[in-house]
């Protein structure tokens, strides 16, 4: 028993001496394993972060169902740049709201608008339109929000007076140096933006958080008029808040049966739909994960095998002086596992730092925070990759070592 322990300790000691004999080669092997692990942890972190952030945004919206009418048509010659898919949005929302299990149904529209503080220099900004007053459609951080009735809609005639009230997002407020009480010009074209001045009645992060960009929110009917969508009352989507205690999926099924021309989705289904639209991006991400794992694994495997091959003379000497084949194989496996452990520890130490850096980059590019969140299973998967390649490299290396003859190897 004691002799076996001494033999094992001897194999471990020799393995670490071998690793120390060529530190640069050992460092390359460790880095190769670390790259393979990082490709798993970071890419898995991006995937998990996107899904978690999406779920959080849908939960924060306070909505349970989403109604869409098909894809948004790009219309380069039209005001706003695209054509919203849901016609007769106000009557449809009222009809949906009449369902006994529906608490509110809110039509919303999104269009590109021109914004200016002086009526001279204009910037394009995403305009959002909602019919609700105050915080019924958006959460108000500063100001009162929309006040008074929606006079412009006028029961669908669009002939009433505009309220000329606007709610801006924090990003838009910072970009144009706006505060509650200031005025801005808003319009679907520069000409009608010059003619339409709006008072800032609130600052709300709702659409900025959801869309990842600055927005200007005005009454839906007023946005429709300014962007040429009033004639057929078009909206981008309708959001539904179900009554407390009801099952959103059951309500969805009933409404879908009543309105088969529209698509009704729960929060989770809406998130899946958005993700599916990025199929090319997802495929590229999966490819990157696969290529990263393969590249890092092949690099580490190649270096591990090279290390064993370079050590063939010293290992043959060990065989010649009486070391057993099992001891020599043990040395190869210990070296591989030591490199895998070092590479894995390096990767998990660097992962949080790289994830933080990617989050800052994602915030600048997309406007969303926390898109990279590395879950526990990503670290476990990284460990599997690291030690799987280590065992593979150690096994193949040991197989090659097992073919070494103590005398013939010395004569080469």
Residue pairs with C-beta under 8 A, 6 or more apart in sequence:
7 324
7 327
8 330
10 327
11 327
11 330
11 331
11 334
12 334
14 318
14 331
15 330
15 331
15 332
15 334
15 335
15 338
16 334
16 338
18 307
18 311
18 314
18 331
18 335
19 26
19 335
19 338
19 339
20 26
22 307
22 310
25 303
25 306
25 307
25 310
26 307
26 339
28 299
28 303
29 300
29 303
29 304
29 307
29 339
29 343
30 339
30 342
30 343
30 346
31 343
31 346
32 296
32 297
32 299
32 300
32 302
32 303
32 343
33 296
33 300
33 339
33 340
33 342
33 343
33 344
33 347
33 386
33 389
33 390
34 296
34 343
34 344
34 346
34 347
34 350
35 292
35 295
35 296
35 299
35 347
36 292
36 293
36 295
36 296
36 297
36 299
36 300
36 343
36 382
36 385
36 386
36 389
37 296
37 343
37 344
37 347
37 348
37 382
37 383
37 385
37 386
38 292
38 296
38 347
38 350
38 351
38 354
38 382
39 288
39 289
39 291
39 292
39 293
39 295
39 296
40 289
40 292
40 293
40 378
40 381
40 382
40 385
41 347
41 348
41 351
41 374
41 378
41 379
41 381
41 382
42 351
42 354
42 355
42 358
42 372
42 374
43 285
43 288
43 289
43 292
44 289
44 374
44 375
44 377
44 378
44 381
45 351
45 355
45 372
45 373
45 374
45 375
45 378
46 285
46 358
46 371
46 372
47 285
48 373
48 374
48 375
48 378
49 370
49 371
49 372
49 373
50 275
50 371
51 271
51 275
52 370
52 373
53 368
53 369
53 370
53 371
53 373
54 271
54 274
54 275
55 267
55 268
55 271
57 209
57 210
58 267
58 268
58 270
58 271
59 267
60 209
60 210
61 206
61 210
61 239
61 267
62 241
63 239
63 240
63 241
63 267
64 240
64 241
64 242
64 248
64 251
64 266
64 267
65 239
65 240
65 242
65 248
65 251
65 252
65 255
65 264
65 265
65 266
66 237
66 238
66 239
66 240
66 264
66 265
66 266
66 267
66 270
67 86
67 92
67 96
67 105
67 237
67 238
67 239
67 240
67 255
67 259
67 262
67 263
67 264
68 85
68 86
68 237
68 262
68 263
68 265
69 85
69 86
69 87
69 261
69 262
69 263
70 85
70 263
71 85
72 82
72 83
72 84
72 85
72 236
73 82
73 83
73 85
74 81
74 82
74 83
75 81
75 82
75 83
78 228
79 111
79 188
79 189
79 226
79 227
79 228
80 111
80 112
80 113
80 127
80 188
80 227
80 228
80 229
81 111
81 112
82 111
83 234
84 109
84 110
84 111
84 229
84 234
84 235
84 236
85 234
85 236
86 92
86 107
86 234
86 235
86 236
86 237
86 238
86 262
87 232
87 233
87 234
88 232
88 233
89 107
89 109
89 220
89 233
89 234
89 235
89 238
90 107
90 131
90 153
90 156
90 220
90 221
90 233
91 156
91 233
92 107
92 238
92 259
92 262
93 105
93 106
93 107
93 131
93 238
94 105
96 102
96 105
96 238
96 240
96 255
96 259
97 104
97 105
99 251
99 254
99 255
99 258
100 243
101 242
101 243
101 246
101 250
101 251
101 254
102 240
102 241
102 242
102 243
102 251
102 255
103 241
103 242
103 243
103 244
104 136
104 240
104 241
105 238
105 239
105 240
105 241
106 130
106 131
106 132
106 136
106 137
106 238
106 239
106 240
106 241
107 130
107 131
107 220
107 235
107 237
107 238
108 128
108 129
108 130
108 137
108 220
108 235
108 236
108 237
108 238
108 239
109 128
109 129
109 220
109 223
109 224
109 227
109 229
109 234
109 235
109 236
110 126
110 127
110 128
110 129
110 211
110 236
111 126
111 127
111 129
111 188
111 223
111 227
111 229
112 124
112 125
112 126
112 127
113 124
113 125
113 126
113 127
113 186
113 187
113 188
113 193
113 216
113 223
113 226
113 227
114 122
114 123
114 124
114 125
114 185
114 186
114 187
114 188
114 189
114 190
114 193
115 122
115 123
115 124
115 125
115 172
115 176
115 184
115 185
115 186
115 193
115 216
116 122
116 123
116 184
116 185
116 193
116 194
117 176
117 177
117 178
117 182
117 183
117 184
117 185
118 185
119 185
119 193
119 194
119 197
122 185
122 190
122 193
123 175
123 176
125 172
125 214
125 215
125 216
126 207
126 211
126 213
126 214
126 215
126 216
127 186
127 215
127 216
127 217
127 218
127 223
127 226
127 227
128 207
128 215
128 216
128 217
128 218
128 223
129 217
129 218
129 219
129 220
129 221
129 222
129 223
129 224
129 235
130 137
130 138
130 217
130 219
130 220
131 137
131 150
131 153
131 219
131 220
131 221
132 138
132 146
133 145
133 146
133 147
133 148
133 149
133 150
134 140
134 144
134 145
134 146
134 147
135 145
137 206
138 145
138 167
138 202
138 204
138 206
138 207
138 217
139 204
139 205
139 206
140 167
140 202
140 203
140 204
141 170
141 202
141 203
141 204
141 205
142 179
142 180
142 202
142 203
143 167
143 180
143 200
143 201
143 202
143 203
144 201
144 202
145 167
145 201
145 202
145 204
146 163
146 165
146 167
146 201
146 202
146 219
147 165
147 201
148 163
150 163
150 219
150 221
151 160
151 161
151 162
151 163
152 158
152 160
152 161
152 162
152 163
152 219
152 221
152 222
152 225
153 160
153 219
153 220
153 221
154 160
156 233
158 221
158 224
158 225
158 230
162 196
162 219
162 222
162 225
163 219
163 222
164 196
164 197
164 198
164 199
164 222
165 198
165 199
165 201
165 218
165 219
166 184
166 186
166 198
166 199
166 200
166 201
166 216
166 217
166 218
167 200
167 201
167 202
167 203
167 204
167 216
167 217
167 218
168 176
168 178
168 184
168 200
168 202
168 203
168 204
168 214
168 215
168 216
168 217
169 203
169 204
169 205
169 206
169 207
169 208
169 214
169 215
169 216
169 217
170 203
170 205
170 208
170 214
171 208
171 213
171 214
171 367
172 178
172 208
172 214
172 215
172 216
173 179
173 200
173 203
175 214
176 184
178 184
178 200
178 203
179 200
179 203
180 200
180 201
180 202
180 203
181 199
181 200
182 199
182 200
183 197
183 198
183 199
183 200
184 197
184 198
184 200
184 216
185 193
185 194
185 196
185 197
185 198
186 193
186 196
186 198
186 216
186 218
186 226
187 193
187 194
187 195
187 196
187 226
188 226
188 227
188 228
192 226
193 226
196 226
198 216
198 218
204 217
206 217
207 215
207 217
208 214
208 215
208 367
211 367
212 366
212 367
212 368
213 367
218 226
220 235
221 230
223 229
224 230
224 233
224 234
240 251
240 255
240 264
242 248
242 251
248 266
248 267
249 266
252 264
252 265
252 266
255 264
256 262
256 263
256 264
265 273
275 282
293 385
296 385
297 385
297 389
300 339
300 340
300 343
300 389
300 390
300 393
301 389
301 392
301 393
301 396
304 335
304 336
304 339
304 389
304 390
304 393
304 394
304 397
305 393
305 396
305 397
305 400
307 335
307 397
308 315
308 332
308 335
308 397
308 398
308 400
308 401
309 397
309 400
312 400
312 401
312 404
312 409
313 409
313 410
315 328
315 331
315 401
315 404
315 409
316 404
316 405
316 406
316 407
316 409
316 410
317 406
317 410
318 327
318 328
318 331
319 325
319 328
319 404
319 405
319 406
320 406
320 407
320 410
325 402
328 398
328 401
328 402
328 404
329 398
329 401
329 402
332 394
332 397
332 398
332 401
333 391
333 394
333 395
333 398
335 394
335 397
336 390
336 391
336 393
336 394
336 397
337 387
337 390
337 391
337 394
339 390
340 386
340 387
340 389
340 390
341 386
343 386
344 382
344 383
344 386
344 387
347 382
347 386
348 379
348 382
351 374
351 379
352 374
355 372
355 373
355 374
358 371
358 372
359 369
359 370
359 371
359 372
362 368
362 371
362 372
363 369
363 371
